Amino acid sequence: MIKTIIFDNNGVLTYGDAERTIPNFAKYFGVDETLLKKLFNELVVPADLGEITTDEFFTRLAKGLKKSYDPKELWKIYIDGFQLKEGMQELVCVLKKNYEIAILTNFVDSFDLINRKLWHYEELFSNDKIFISSKLHMGKPNEDIFLYVLKQLGRNPEEVLFVDDRKSNVDAAKKLGMKGIVFTDLDNFKQELENVLEYSYV
């Protein structure tokens, strides 16, 4: 029986890198999106693990592209890219009535800053149920972060549903015994949610 639902952040609760950040950065730097994406994805791994700061990420990205930038402008573009997805907070509120809810996200050290400006997750999630890769120095899809979260929540894998927009992350959770849904859009998610929970969650 599912007791806890763990949500990814980027691409599920908010717009993700591929949807907003990468296209916006490519436009700002005036470079091809494919070129920026390659470098972006190389640098985001150490940033997500807390090995480099967000500022260092920006610096290395600009250096790799051989471009100059205004830090304040780039920060604004970066933050604005993580707008909440329509309908997701409302759905989480509904689910919260019957399930424990948590966040597990690969995110750089700017998570708290963006939360204060955009998301206000403290209104939805308990602080002890928000798990950030850069703070834990481990990230999805490695099993260590999943095992850590399960231990902190005091849950067995079969009691947990994990939701992520990346199939590799969902597959990793399933391998440990959790249920999983690959998020594509809100309507499809609602349908899959009812299938997994085996009854209407509303």
Backbone as JSON, one array per atom type, in Angstrom:
{
  "sequence": "MIKTIIFDNNGVLTYGDAERTIPNFAKYFGVDETLLKKLFNELVVPADLGEITTDEFFTRLAKGLKKSYDPKELWKIYIDGFQLKEGMQELVCVLKKNYEIAILTNFVDSFDLINRKLWHYEELFSNDKIFISSKLHMGKPNEDIFLYVLKQLGRNPEEVLFVDDRKSNVDAAKKLGMKGIVFTDLDNFKQELENVLEYSYV",
  "N": [[0.84, -1.2, 0.0], [0.58, 2.18, -0.92], [2.06, 4.78, 0.88], [3.57, 7.05, 0.86], [4.33, 9.7, -1.37], [6.79, 10.66, -3.52], [8.07, 13.46, -5.08], [9.85, 14.56, -7.94], [11.44, 17.69, -8.69], [12.3, 19.69, -10.85], [10.83, 19.76, -14.02], [8.65, 18.37, -13.19], [7.17, 19.41, -10.82], [7.92, 21.98, -11.4], [8.88, 23.91, -14.32], [11.47, 22.46, -16.29], [15.06, 22.14, -16.93], [15.43, 21.48, -19.7], [13.09, 22.44, -20.76], [12.88, 25.21, -20.22], [15.26, 26.54, -19.1], [17.66, 25.88, -20.61], [16.9, 26.64, -23.34], [16.45, 29.41, -22.81], [18.96, 30.28, -21.9], [20.52, 29.77, -24.16], [19.46, 31.62, -25.94], [20.11, 33.99, -24.57], [22.95, 33.97, -24.58], [23.33, 33.88, -27.27], [23.82, 31.58, -28.84], [23.83, 28.35, -30.48], [21.28, 26.11, -29.49], [21.77, 23.37, -29.19], [24.55, 23.22, -28.91], [24.89, 24.64, -26.49], [23.43, 23.01, -24.76], [24.94, 20.64, -24.57], [27.31, 21.44, -23.19], [26.13, 22.53, -20.93], [24.87, 20.29, -19.73], [27.1, 18.8, -19.04], [28.27, 20.37, -17.07], [26.27, 20.61, -15.17], [26.14, 18.34, -13.63], [28.35, 18.2, -11.63], [27.51, 20.54, -10.34], [24.95, 19.9, -9.38], [25.69, 18.03, -7.5], [26.83, 19.52, -5.59], [29.46, 20.2, -5.84], [30.4, 22.36, -7.23], [29.49, 25.83, -7.11], [26.46, 27.66, -7.97], [27.17, 30.12, -9.09], [29.78, 29.51, -9.94], [29.13, 27.61, -11.81], [27.83, 29.2, -13.76], [30.0, 30.8, -14.54], [31.83, 28.94, -15.62], [30.27, 27.95, -17.69], [29.93, 30.2, -19.35], [32.61, 30.67, -19.98], [33.24, 28.31, -21.37], [31.67, 28.68, -23.57], [32.83, 30.85, -24.59], [31.92, 33.44, -24.07], [30.85, 36.59, -22.73], [29.08, 37.79, -19.8], [26.4, 39.2, -17.85], [26.18, 38.86, -14.5], [23.89, 39.43, -12.85], [21.79, 39.6, -14.7], [21.85, 37.04, -15.8], [21.28, 35.46, -13.58], [18.64, 36.28, -13.1], [17.33, 35.35, -15.43], [17.8, 32.64, -15.1], [16.45, 32.01, -12.66], [13.8, 32.73, -13.32], [13.18, 30.76, -15.13], [12.29, 28.55, -13.74], [9.53, 28.39, -13.19], [6.44, 27.49, -11.59], [4.62, 24.57, -12.55], [1.47, 24.61, -14.08], [-1.31, 23.72, -12.16], [-0.06, 21.73, -10.66], [0.67, 22.26, -7.93], [-1.84, 22.45, -6.79], [-2.75, 19.85, -7.15], [-0.93, 18.44, -5.56], [-1.7, 19.39, -3.07], [-4.19, 18.16, -2.82], [-3.44, 15.45, -2.77], [-1.96, 15.43, -0.46], [-3.75, 15.22, 1.59], [-4.22, 12.56, 2.03], [-1.83, 11.22, 1.81], [1.63, 10.97, 2.71], [3.88, 13.42, 1.62], [6.76, 14.25, -0.35], [9.85, 15.76, -1.56], [12.34, 14.94, -3.88], [15.11, 15.97, -5.41], [17.48, 16.61, -8.0], [19.44, 19.27, -7.69], [21.03, 22.45, -7.8], [23.0, 24.62, -5.57], [21.31, 26.78, -5.29], [18.72, 26.27, -4.59], [17.22, 26.96, -2.2], [17.15, 29.75, -2.39], [15.68, 30.17, -4.79], [13.34, 28.94, -4.06], [12.39, 30.68, -2.07], [11.83, 32.9, -3.63], [10.06, 32.02, -5.64], [8.58, 29.49, -5.24], [7.76, 28.74, -2.57], [7.63, 26.39, -0.99], [7.47, 25.62, 1.65], [4.89, 25.88, 2.42], [3.68, 23.65, 1.54], [5.32, 21.34, 1.84], [6.96, 19.59, 4.48], [9.97, 20.65, 6.05], [11.77, 18.6, 6.62], [11.23, 16.8, 4.7], [12.17, 17.48, 2.27], [14.5, 16.87, -0.06], [17.62, 17.56, -1.28], [19.97, 17.27, -3.82], [22.47, 18.67, -3.98], [22.91, 19.4, -1.38], [23.09, 16.99, -0.11], [25.16, 15.8, -1.39], [24.98, 13.73, -3.18], [23.29, 12.09, -5.87], [20.4, 11.46, -8.0], [20.54, 9.14, -10.75], [21.62, 7.39, -8.85], [21.64, 4.75, -6.46], [22.19, 5.3, -3.8], [21.14, 7.76, -2.89], [18.41, 7.32, -2.99], [18.12, 5.25, -1.14], [18.94, 6.6, 1.15], [16.9, 8.54, 1.41], [14.64, 6.88, 1.78], [15.3, 5.76, 4.25], [15.34, 8.06, 5.89], [12.67, 8.78, 5.76], [11.54, 6.62, 6.89], [10.37, 4.48, 5.52], [9.42, 1.5, 3.76], [10.43, 0.32, 0.52], [8.21, -0.56, -1.05], [6.16, 0.93, -0.1], [6.22, 3.36, -1.25], [5.7, 5.8, -3.8], [7.31, 7.04, -6.58], [7.87, 9.93, -8.49], [8.99, 11.24, -11.5], [10.41, 13.13, -14.2], [12.36, 11.98, -15.7], [13.11, 8.96, -17.16], [15.24, 7.26, -16.46], [15.7, 7.84, -13.78], [13.29, 7.06, -12.6], [13.34, 4.34, -13.23], [15.5, 3.55, -11.66], [14.44, 3.88, -9.11], [12.36, 2.03, -9.19], [13.84, -0.31, -9.38], [14.69, -0.66, -6.83], [12.4, -1.37, -5.61], [10.31, 0.42, -5.38], [7.23, 1.96, -6.45], [6.67, 3.62, -9.59], [6.29, 6.55, -11.63], [6.66, 7.98, -14.77], [6.72, 11.27, -15.43], [4.91, 13.18, -17.77], [2.89, 14.99, -18.58], [0.28, 16.92, -16.99], [-2.4, 15.87, -17.24], [-1.99, 13.21, -18.14], [-0.51, 12.29, -16.0], [-2.38, 12.36, -13.89], [-4.1, 10.31, -14.68], [-2.36, 8.07, -14.66], [-1.72, 8.1, -12.01], [-4.12, 7.4, -10.74], [-4.27, 4.8, -11.67], [-2.04, 3.57, -10.45], [-2.56, 3.99, -7.72], [-4.91, 2.69, -7.57], [-7.49, 3.58, -7.14], [-9.74, 6.4, -7.17], [-8.05, 9.32, -6.31], [-9.07, 11.68, -5.5]],
  "CA": [[0.0, 0.0, 0.0], [1.36, 3.41, -0.99], [1.89, 5.71, 1.99], [4.34, 8.27, 0.58], [4.58, 10.04, -2.77], [7.98, 11.51, -3.64], [8.09, 14.18, -6.34], [10.97, 15.31, -8.47], [11.09, 19.1, -8.81], [12.42, 20.16, -12.24], [10.15, 18.95, -15.01], [7.43, 17.8, -12.6], [6.5, 20.51, -10.11], [8.28, 23.22, -12.09], [9.49, 23.69, -15.64], [12.82, 21.95, -16.13], [16.17, 22.69, -17.74], [15.21, 21.31, -21.13], [11.91, 23.2, -21.18], [13.03, 26.66, -20.09], [16.59, 27.09, -18.8], [18.58, 25.75, -21.74], [16.52, 27.56, -24.42], [16.64, 30.8, -22.39], [20.39, 30.55, -21.86], [20.99, 29.8, -25.55], [19.02, 32.91, -26.47], [20.88, 35.05, -23.91], [24.34, 33.93, -25.05], [23.35, 33.96, -28.72], [24.48, 30.38, -29.37], [22.95, 27.25, -30.84], [20.79, 25.41, -28.3], [22.43, 22.07, -29.08], [25.89, 23.47, -28.37], [24.78, 25.0, -25.08], [22.92, 21.87, -24.01], [26.04, 19.71, -24.32], [28.15, 21.98, -22.13], [25.25, 22.67, -19.76], [24.68, 18.98, -19.1], [28.38, 18.39, -18.46], [28.54, 21.17, -15.87], [25.2, 20.52, -14.18], [26.36, 17.19, -12.74], [29.06, 18.63, -10.42], [26.71, 21.55, -9.65], [23.9, 19.19, -8.64], [26.3, 17.3, -6.39], [27.38, 20.48, -4.65], [30.91, 20.3, -6.02], [30.62, 23.74, -7.63], [28.34, 26.68, -6.82], [25.73, 28.16, -9.13], [28.0, 31.16, -9.7], [30.86, 28.82, -10.66], [28.48, 26.99, -12.97], [27.65, 30.26, -14.76], [31.32, 31.22, -15.01], [32.37, 27.88, -16.48], [29.44, 27.87, -18.88], [30.29, 31.33, -20.21], [33.98, 30.44, -20.45], [33.19, 27.26, -22.37], [31.03, 29.24, -24.78], [33.65, 32.01, -24.96], [31.0, 34.56, -24.04], [30.77, 37.37, -21.5], [27.71, 37.83, -19.3], [26.09, 40.01, -16.67], [25.69, 37.9, -13.49], [22.53, 39.74, -12.39], [20.86, 39.25, -15.77], [21.8, 35.58, -15.95], [20.55, 34.95, -12.42], [17.21, 36.53, -13.31], [16.88, 34.41, -16.46], [17.86, 31.31, -14.49], [15.36, 31.86, -11.68], [12.51, 32.81, -14.02], [12.94, 29.52, -15.87], [11.75, 27.5, -12.87], [8.15, 28.68, -12.79], [5.62, 26.33, -11.24], [3.75, 24.04, -13.6], [0.07, 24.85, -13.79], [-2.11, 22.63, -11.62], [0.67, 20.74, -9.86], [0.56, 22.53, -6.5], [-3.2, 22.11, -6.4], [-2.82, 18.4, -7.07], [-0.17, 18.03, -4.38], [-2.55, 19.7, -1.92], [-5.2, 17.11, -2.75], [-2.77, 14.21, -2.37], [-1.45, 15.61, 0.9], [-4.8, 14.87, 2.54], [-4.22, 11.11, 2.29], [-0.5, 10.63, 1.67], [2.82, 11.75, 3.03], [4.49, 13.9, 0.38], [8.16, 14.66, -0.22], [10.56, 16.14, -2.78], [13.71, 14.48, -4.09], [15.5, 16.64, -6.64], [18.85, 17.0, -8.33], [19.37, 20.73, -7.81], [22.24, 23.15, -7.36], [22.91, 25.25, -4.25], [20.39, 27.91, -5.3], [17.36, 25.78, -4.34], [16.54, 27.74, -1.17], [16.94, 31.09, -2.92], [14.59, 30.13, -5.75], [12.13, 28.61, -3.3], [11.91, 31.91, -1.42], [11.34, 33.84, -4.64], [9.03, 31.49, -6.54], [7.78, 28.3, -4.96], [7.19, 28.74, -1.21], [7.31, 24.99, -0.69], [7.2, 25.41, 3.07], [3.44, 25.84, 2.57], [3.24, 22.33, 1.09], [6.18, 20.24, 2.29], [7.75, 19.75, 5.7], [11.4, 20.84, 5.73], [12.48, 17.32, 6.72], [10.82, 15.95, 3.59], [12.71, 18.08, 1.05], [15.83, 16.3, -0.2], [18.3, 18.26, -2.37], [21.22, 16.57, -4.14], [23.66, 19.46, -3.69], [23.09, 19.4, 0.07], [23.41, 15.62, 0.31], [26.35, 15.4, -2.16], [24.68, 12.51, -3.94], [22.16, 12.43, -6.73], [19.74, 10.46, -8.84], [19.79, 7.92, -10.4], [22.37, 6.48, -7.98], [20.74, 4.19, -5.45], [22.48, 5.76, -2.45], [20.25, 8.84, -2.49], [17.1, 6.73, -2.77], [18.19, 4.52, 0.13], [19.01, 7.61, 2.2], [15.57, 9.13, 1.57], [13.78, 5.86, 2.38], [15.67, 5.66, 5.67], [14.9, 9.27, 6.58], [11.21, 8.76, 5.82], [11.1, 5.43, 7.62], [9.48, 3.73, 4.65], [9.88, 0.41, 2.92], [10.27, 0.72, -0.88], [6.88, -0.84, -1.6], [5.22, 1.92, 0.44], [6.55, 4.66, -1.84], [5.54, 6.09, -5.22], [8.27, 8.07, -7.0], [7.45, 10.6, -9.73], [10.11, 11.99, -12.08], [10.27, 13.24, -15.66], [13.43, 11.21, -16.33], [12.88, 7.52, -17.05], [16.37, 6.62, -15.78], [15.5, 8.0, -12.34], [12.16, 6.21, -12.22], [13.83, 2.96, -13.31], [16.35, 3.31, -10.49], [13.54, 3.73, -7.96], [11.66, 0.74, -9.35], [14.8, -1.38, -9.13], [14.76, -0.82, -5.37], [11.12, -1.86, -5.13], [9.3, 1.46, -5.32], [6.4, 2.2, -7.62], [7.19, 4.79, -10.28], [5.59, 7.15, -12.76], [7.42, 8.95, -15.56], [5.84, 12.41, -15.66], [4.95, 13.82, -19.07], [2.03, 16.16, -18.47], [-0.64, 16.82, -15.85], [-3.53, 14.97, -17.5], [-1.49, 11.84, -18.17], [-0.1, 11.96, -14.63], [-3.58, 12.08, -13.1], [-4.57, 8.98, -15.07], [-1.42, 7.06, -14.15], [-1.83, 8.13, -10.55], [-5.28, 6.58, -10.37], [-3.94, 3.39, -11.96], [-1.1, 3.08, -9.44], [-3.21, 3.99, -6.4], [-6.01, 1.74, -7.74], [-8.77, 4.21, -6.88], [-9.65, 7.84, -7.37], [-7.36, 9.96, -5.18], [-9.77, 12.92, -5.17]],
  "C": [[0.88, 1.26, 0.0], [1.02, 4.34, 0.18], [2.55, 7.06, 1.72], [4.49, 8.46, -0.93], [5.73, 11.04, -2.8], [8.0, 12.13, -5.03], [9.48, 14.69, -6.68], [10.5, 16.76, -8.56], [11.09, 19.53, -10.28], [11.72, 19.22, -13.2], [8.89, 18.3, -14.5], [6.63, 18.9, -11.9], [6.75, 21.85, -10.79], [8.73, 22.88, -13.51], [10.95, 23.33, -15.44], [13.83, 22.6, -17.04], [15.87, 22.63, -19.22], [14.06, 22.18, -21.64], [12.15, 24.71, -21.2], [14.49, 27.13, -20.01], [17.53, 27.04, -20.0], [18.18, 26.64, -22.92], [16.75, 29.04, -24.06], [18.11, 31.19, -22.36], [20.96, 30.66, -23.28], [20.65, 31.14, -26.2], [19.85, 34.05, -25.89], [22.31, 35.12, -24.46], [24.44, 34.04, -26.57], [24.07, 32.8, -29.37], [23.42, 29.35, -29.72], [22.55, 26.46, -29.58], [21.47, 24.05, -28.09], [23.83, 22.2, -28.49], [25.83, 23.78, -26.89], [24.35, 23.81, -24.24], [24.04, 20.9, -23.65], [26.9, 20.18, -23.15], [27.37, 22.1, -20.83], [25.14, 21.35, -19.01], [25.96, 18.43, -18.49], [28.62, 19.09, -17.12], [27.49, 20.98, -14.78], [25.41, 19.35, -13.22], [27.16, 17.59, -11.5], [28.29, 19.71, -9.65], [25.62, 20.9, -8.81], [24.44, 18.44, -7.43], [26.94, 18.23, -5.36], [28.88, 20.65, -4.74], [31.31, 21.68, -6.53], [29.35, 24.53, -7.33], [27.62, 27.07, -8.11], [26.54, 29.23, -9.85], [29.15, 30.55, -10.5], [30.33, 28.14, -11.91], [28.32, 28.02, -14.1], [28.99, 30.65, -15.38], [31.91, 30.2, -15.98], [31.58, 27.74, -17.78], [29.82, 28.98, -19.86], [31.69, 31.16, -20.8], [34.0, 29.39, -21.56], [32.58, 27.72, -23.68], [31.81, 30.41, -25.35], [32.78, 33.26, -25.09], [31.13, 35.3, -22.7], [29.31, 37.41, -21.05], [27.61, 38.76, -18.11], [25.49, 39.06, -15.62], [24.25, 38.17, -13.05], [21.5, 39.34, -13.43], [20.72, 37.74, -15.89], [21.07, 34.93, -14.77], [19.05, 35.12, -12.61], [16.62, 35.55, -14.32], [16.79, 33.0, -15.89], [16.68, 31.08, -13.55], [14.0, 31.83, -12.37], [12.16, 31.53, -14.77], [12.26, 28.44, -15.06], [10.37, 27.84, -12.33], [7.4, 27.39, -12.48], [4.77, 25.89, -12.42], [2.29, 24.17, -13.15], [-0.62, 23.59, -13.27], [-1.39, 21.68, -10.69], [0.56, 21.01, -8.35], [-0.83, 22.17, -5.98], [-3.36, 20.6, -6.24], [-2.09, 17.87, -5.85], [-0.99, 18.28, -3.11], [-3.63, 18.63, -1.72], [-4.59, 15.82, -2.23], [-2.32, 14.26, -0.91], [-2.49, 15.21, 1.96], [-4.74, 13.4, 2.94], [-2.85, 10.45, 2.25], [0.57, 11.57, 2.23], [3.44, 12.18, 1.71], [5.89, 14.42, 0.64], [8.7, 15.07, -1.58], [11.94, 15.51, -2.76], [14.17, 15.03, -5.43], [17.01, 16.79, -6.77], [18.82, 18.5, -8.58], [20.63, 21.34, -7.21], [21.99, 23.89, -6.05], [21.96, 26.44, -4.18], [18.95, 27.51, -4.99], [16.62, 26.67, -3.35], [16.22, 29.16, -1.64], [15.74, 31.12, -3.87], [13.27, 29.8, -5.05], [11.54, 29.85, -2.65], [11.28, 32.86, -2.43], [10.13, 33.33, -5.42], [8.07, 30.47, -5.93], [7.07, 28.29, -3.61], [6.75, 27.33, -0.79], [7.03, 24.72, 0.78], [5.69, 25.37, 3.35], [2.87, 24.47, 2.2], [4.0, 21.18, 1.75], [6.86, 20.57, 3.62], [9.23, 19.85, 5.32], [12.16, 19.52, 5.74], [12.07, 16.34, 5.63], [11.2, 16.57, 2.24], [14.17, 17.67, 0.94], [16.49, 16.84, -1.47], [19.68, 17.64, -2.6], [22.47, 17.36, -3.74], [23.95, 19.54, -2.2], [23.54, 18.04, 0.57], [24.69, 15.1, -0.35], [26.19, 14.0, -2.75], [23.42, 12.79, -4.74], [21.58, 11.24, -7.46], [20.51, 10.31, -10.15], [20.55, 6.95, -9.49], [21.51, 6.01, -6.8], [20.99, 4.75, -4.05], [21.53, 6.86, -1.99], [18.84, 8.32, -2.23], [17.06, 6.0, -1.42], [18.23, 5.49, 1.31], [17.62, 8.19, 2.47], [14.6, 8.14, 2.21], [14.04, 5.74, 3.88], [15.16, 6.86, 6.45], [13.38, 9.3, 6.75], [10.68, 7.59, 6.63], [10.14, 4.57, 6.83], [10.18, 2.55, 3.99], [9.63, 0.81, 1.46], [8.86, 0.54, -1.42], [5.81, 0.12, -1.09], [5.34, 3.28, -0.25], [6.27, 4.68, -3.35], [6.47, 7.24, -5.56], [7.88, 8.61, -8.36], [8.58, 11.47, -10.25], [9.88, 12.08, -13.59], [11.36, 12.48, -16.4], [13.23, 9.72, -16.08], [14.0, 6.82, -16.28], [16.23, 6.72, -14.26], [14.36, 7.12, -11.83], [12.57, 4.73, -12.24], [14.68, 2.6, -12.1], [15.5, 3.1, -9.24], [12.82, 2.39, -8.0], [12.57, -0.44, -9.03], [14.92, -1.67, -7.64], [13.44, -1.28, -4.77], [10.03, -0.82, -5.01], [8.41, 1.4, -6.57], [6.92, 3.47, -8.3], [6.32, 5.25, -11.43], [6.53, 8.12, -13.45], [6.46, 10.08, -15.93], [6.03, 12.98, -17.05], [4.12, 15.1, -19.07], [0.98, 15.89, -17.38], [-1.77, 15.82, -16.09], [-3.11, 13.51, -17.49], [-1.09, 11.39, -16.76], [-1.31, 11.6, -13.77], [-4.11, 10.68, -13.4], [-3.67, 7.88, -14.51], [-1.48, 6.97, -12.63], [-3.0, 7.27, -10.08], [-5.0, 5.1, -10.61], [-3.05, 2.8, -10.88], [-1.78, 2.96, -8.07], [-4.44, 3.11, -6.37], [-7.37, 2.26, -7.27], [-8.6, 5.71, -7.09], [-9.08, 8.5, -6.12], [-8.08, 11.22, -4.72], [-10.8, 12.67, -4.05]]
}
